[in-house]
Amino acid sequence: MIVCLTALLVAHGAFAQKTSGGITADMLRQIEKSQSRSSADKALFNAVAANSIDDLAKNFKNQSKLDTHFSHETKSQSIHNQKSSGRCWMFSGLNVLRSNFAKEHGDSITVEFSHDYLFFYDQLEKANLMLQAAVDLADKPMENQYVAMLFKSPIGDGGTFCGVADLAEKYGLVPMSVQPETYSADNTSRMARIIASKLREYGLELRKMVADGKKAKAINERKTEMLSVIYRILSTTLGEPVKEFSYTFRNKKGKAVDETKIYTPMEFYKATVGGPINGTFIMAMNDPRRPYYKTYEVEMDRHTYDGHNWKYINLPMEDIEQMAIASIKDGRKLYSSYDVAKQLDRKNGFLDLDNYDYATLFNTTFPMDKAQRIMTFDSGSTHAMTLTAVDLDADGKPLKWKVENSWGTTSGQSGCLIMTEPWFREYTFRLVVDKKYVPDNILEAEKQKPVMVMPDDPLFQEDE
């Protein structure tokens, strides 16, 4: 591995071996001389060497700041668990859809959607994206940025709310009881590695077919055969998607509120969601690196062939917060995403900028602002959760927020996390808002032609 890495760096002109810039003996002596070796430093080393950094950096005084009261809160619903998978985007998206259904029925009827069912088609479409893109980019060298991106990550768990909208509209929805989670749905890594290996193999074969001048029909027929193998792997691990099922709608007490009926997935989608999802929402992003009130589209998103690319409008946090408040006040939950690992007190389910004092522990500072953290890959959107509550002061200003998470009921505050307003502003990145809560000026700005951006940007990684 070391030999291969060295050869790669030497071969690349920008990283050819340099005669200066390394750590010299004199530099090392200066560095060593600058180190403090007091008894306090020795005690600190002994403490850090034997304990978790977070345990030692935890700000004890901050523990008293946790307040579970919220002035405006949507109706609670059951908490799910994505386990060892990167499907947070799907859990959050389906949370919103089932909450909307419950609200439409006065919260008297509830529904639980199958993640396993929709994930099957998500994986199949991502496999098709890899294979079709391998054909479309076959004239590009393997070192091409797009080609390298495809072969490096041919498939993955991540996604955004756009995926939920596209997949549900195309394939419908089924109840969780009809197609429950399998082991590989909960633990996706091995399945993903197996499929990724086949896709890389198939991608090379399709590139060769193009290079050999094979007809488009023959290439498409071969691609279909390849997808049949992927379908078989997915059926073996996730179960083949149901085509028809019986179901009885029940209230929270489990009592039937309607007669048992036979549904197809599309019929169940119409019974629970109704009309189209696409066109009813905007996706807002807070990216201080780029101009606000401009739209952007992520190039080669997972929907390139089977749906549509992910498009968003970049907005200041003030606008994002006002739309979120309007939605929550009306009882509507929202899909949202964050850099959740930053300053997370996992035990208490509390997110605040002062949870951990790493600066004092290591006698340094961490001064980067939000834009600098994004541009240096120090921070980015990593996890989707469902925004459910806000606590406003007497002037209508937010004090804290609450989200439903997808880490099970034993995590945080009975499956939820509480965020202070300062943390929310620093580490919130995406929000999906129904258009009824979006001001006219933002709706108008959202219509402009988007600027195309690459998906390897830290803010355009899919939520996991």
Salt bridges, closest charged atoms under 4 A:
ASP26 OD1 - ARG29 NH2 3.85
ASP67 OD2 - LYS400 NZ 3.42
GLU73 OE2 - LYS402 NZ 2.49
GLU104 OE2 - ARG332 NH2 2.75
GLU112 OE1 - HIS80 NE2 2.47
GLU112 OE1 - ARG98 NH1 3.40
ASP122 OD2 - LYS126 NZ 3.13
ASP122 OD1 - ARG302 NE 2.98
GLU125 OE2 - LYS170 NZ 3.23
GLU125 OE1 - ARG302 NH2 3.06
ASP166 OD2 - HIS303 ND1 3.20
ASP166 OD1 - HIS308 ND1 3.08
GLU181 OE2 - ARG87 NH2 2.57
ASP186 OD2 - LYS83 NZ 3.72
ASP186 OD1 - ARG87 NH2 3.55
GLU201 OE1 - LYS198 NZ 3.04
GLU205 OE2 - ARG222 NE 2.63
ASP212 OD2 - LYS208 NZ 2.74
GLU225 OE1 - ARG222 NH1 3.09
ASP258 OD2 - LYS261 NZ 3.49
ASP287 OD1 - ARG289 NE 2.87
ASP287 OD2 - ARG290 NH1 2.92
ASP301 OD2 - HIS303 NE2 3.57
ASP306 OD1 - LYS170 NZ 3.11
GLU318 OE2 - ARG425 NH1 3.29
GLU321 OE1 - ARG425 NH2 3.23
ASP339 OD2 - LYS342 NZ 2.88
ASP352 OD2 - LYS65 NZ 3.30
ASP391 OD2 - LYS400 NZ 2.60
GLU404 OE2 - LYS333 NZ 3.04
GLU421 OE2 - ARG425 NE 2.77
GLU426 OE1 - ARG373 NH2 2.53
GLU444 OE1 - LYS447 NZ 3.61
GLU446 OE2 - LYS311 NZ 3.73
ASP457 OD1 - ARG289 NH2 2.89
ASP457 OD2 - ARG290 NH2 3.65
ASP463 OD1 - ARG430 NH2 2.45
